[in-house]
Amino acid sequence: MSEETETKAEDIVADEAAEAAEDTSAAGDAPLPDDAPSPSPAEVAGSPKKSDALELTGDETVTFDNKVFSRMEGSYFRKSEQEDAPVFVVNLGGEEVTLPFTGLCREFGIEANSHDDKMLHMIAQSLDFVKFLLIGDAIPKEILTGEASWEVSDEHRRIAYQRLSMQLVTWMTGGDELQVTDPEQLLQIAEDPATKAKISEAFGAAAESLGYGKDQREVVIERIEELAEEIAFIETLREKYRDVLVMDEKLKKLKAVFGRERSVQDLITPVSRLVVVARDEFEMSFDEIDAQTGEIIGVLKNLKAQKAYIRESRDEIYKRLMAWEDLLASWRKEPVGKSRAIIDLIRETYQFLAPRFMRADEWKLSAHLHDKPGDDSTEVVW
């Protein structure tokens, strides 16, 4: 960023902050109506309307007391491309300038624990679930209520319900019915009359185990349906994760396609190794959820705690997969074959994977070796 542009950015931000402060001061000096109620101690302290533990401001949309935010047209919040940290983006003469939150608080005079400070904390959390936020946008449900802000299909609900039903059958029989994990096979088996009979029997046995009696199957059905609504999100994420496996398979094929080209092989080999690390981490997360919900009777007895665990796991996997979205979309549309585009994609994949899955000391060395003098960043940071 040039000195002239940086100075301009500083001047504009300073001017906007000063004007906003004057407006706020003027508003604060205005006399109150005679019938205005006295502020409560909480209002004087500036405490939020919702839980302090969640750092909520009482707002369900992105709003600020400081008017400087609304004065900057076209501004928005996102994560920085370089450090994956939340930034405020403003447009100066067609050039994007990003302001880290620490500098933002300093320049705009945002005090700790104020409404605007809490809102910035909420935005930082929200950017784990959405790619950007504008002033007035809704705060994701994950932050406000713990629910997911994205939808699942009825098919994933059916898969989740049948998976849980088969877990009940496995619990009742002590067999290996749950060894079937493929969603399509799971749905096919669930339609088998003999399996349906076992599921019905298992629901009765579960009701008795929970202390309701065999004839109270509806209690178990309701709990399974409630749990399946949460597990459906895990099934959706499991399907999204399969794109990582598709990418892995394409890399294996490309290794054969570029068999005699050493330079390309030297690109593919470390990428493939890092994909294995990423794949193992994802599969470990799914295995942990399956193991946690595998003790199905215990889960049904402690449904509230189990739902909280599933939601926490859902959010963690979703955040990780969201970072992959653009890369996986590129791999889906790129055919296997020799091309400049596929080589560039392999290189891009390495740049994505290395800082996330390479050991820190290896990554620092690799980054140093790959640095090129004069390599310009596409992101201007102020």
C-alpha positions, 0 to 999 in steps of 0.5 A: 500500500502506498504512503499516499493511500495509507495517509488517505485511509488514516485521514478518512477514518480519523475524519469519519470518527471525529464527525461521528463522535461530534454527532454522538456528543451532540445527541448525548448533550440534548436535554431529556424530556420531563417525563423520561424515565430514569435509566436503570443501573444496568442501562447506565453500566451498558450491560447487554440485554442477553447473556454476558456469557455469550457476549451478546448485545441484545441485537440479532443484527449487526448494529453499532452505536458509533455512526462511523460504521454506517458512514462508510458506504460499501464497507463489510466484515470478513476474515483476512486472506493472510491471517484468517483474522476478522477485519473491517473492509472499506473501499478507498478509490476502488481499492479495498483497505482492511482494518484489523479489529484492534486498530478499529477499536483504537481509531474509532475510540471503542471502549472495552465491554461497550456495545460496539466492542461486544458486537465486534466479538459477536462478528468475529464469532459469526465469521466462522459460519458466514463468509462476510457480514454487512451492517444490518445483516442477521447474526448467525443462529449458531451465535444467538441460539445454538441452532444451525443457520443452514438447512438439511434435506429430508433425505438426511433426516431419514438417514439420521433416523434410520441410523439411530433406529439401527443403533437401537436394534444393535443395542437390543440384539447385541449384533452387528447391524450397525456395521452398515454405514453407507447411507444408501444401504442403510435406507435399503435395509431399513425398508426390509420387513424383517428389519422394520419388525426388529426396529419396532421391537427395539423401540419397545425394549428401549421404552422399558429400559427408560422406565416407561414400559414396552407399550410406551414406544411413542416416547422413544420415537419422539426422542429419536426424532428429536435426536435425528434432527441434530444428527441430520446436520452431521449426515449433511456434513459427512456428505460434504466431506466426501468431496475431500475424498473425491479430490484425493482420488483425483490426485491419485489419478493425476500421479499416474497421468504425470508419471514421468514429469518429475516437477509435477510429481514433486507438487503432487506428493506433498499435497497427497500427504497433507490430504491424508492428514486432513482426511484422518482429522475429519474421519476422527471427528465423525468417528468420535460423534458416532462413538458418543451416540453409539451408546444409544440408551445413555444418549436418550437418557441424557438428551439435552447434554447430547444435543449440546455435544452434537451441536458443538461438534457440528459447528466445529466440522462446519467451520473447517469444511467452510474453509474448503468450499472454494477449493473443493468446488474447483476440484469438482469441475476440473477434469483429470488430465494434463493441463496448466489449470490442473497444475495451478490447482495442485499448487493452490491446494498445497498453499491451502493445506500446508499452513493448516496441516503441515508441522509448524517448523516444516511450514516455516521452512517451506514458506521461506523456500517458496517466497519470491522477491517482489511477490505482491499480495492481493490484499491491502492491509492498513 
